[in-house]
Amino acid sequence: MQKLAEFKLREQQAQLHALASEVALAQERERRRIALGLHDDIGQVLALAKLKTGVLLELLPASRDLELLENIRDLLDQAIQAIRSTTFELSSPILHELGLEAALKRLIVEFEKRGSVRFHYKTDHQETKLAERTQIIMYRVVRELFFNIIKHAKAGYATLSIRKAGQYLNISVEDDGVGSDTTRIGQGFAPSGGFGLFSISEQIQGIGGHLKIVSSPGAGTQVRIAVPWGESPVCTSLPRRLAI
């Protein structure tokens, strides 16, 4: 009887892991759809309006109206930049076009603009072909860990390491911040509205990986993740077209 109960518990846990990864994929599809809409419907209209404003500036004779047109063009340019930034926040075009490592390098650049944390990137330079499902989940997980470092770790330095070991891709995110008591690390680990440590762990297990956290108060935090590499037939493909 006990063995049957344990079997059912493991089966329910496996279903929960699979559901967590499916939810993440569904969210990414929706974010991707919205990002494409912003690019195609709003970004292109703003770009055309900026172009026509530039034509007017060239055709009209010098007058005070030119200053107003220049101001309008500047505002359009600001709106275009805001659309690009929002599009990237919703769904990284680099992830879908160039893969996980290229997207993570860009992510580091973007996060260094946000605050005082200096990010460093390490890799063993081995080419690793990941299933699209794995790429999407790992990108979102690393992005959430970066948010945690900036908002909670009080760190000055963080390192993202990627290396291949056998059939697994090992990803490590380490910081020199205040650290945490690992017995309580699930409490308030993620910012409001974020994945949360539990959800991160469930998604990683849903793609056959595992997560380990090494941390202590005053000694920083290291999050170690291992996920299987190689193509998988289970992932529904996402639209790849998005270039601004």
Secondary structure by P-SEA (a helix, b strand, c coil): caaaaaaaaaaaaaaaaaaaaaaaaaaaaaaaaaaaaaacccaaaaaaaaaaaaaaaacccccaaaaaaaaaaaaaaaaaaaaaaaaaaaccccccccccaaaaaaaaaaaaacccbbbbbbccccbbbbcaaaaaaaaaaaaaaaaaaaccccccbbbbbbbbcccbbbbbbbbcccccccccccccccccccccaaaaaaaaaaaccbbbbbbcccbbbbbbbbbbbccccccccccccccc
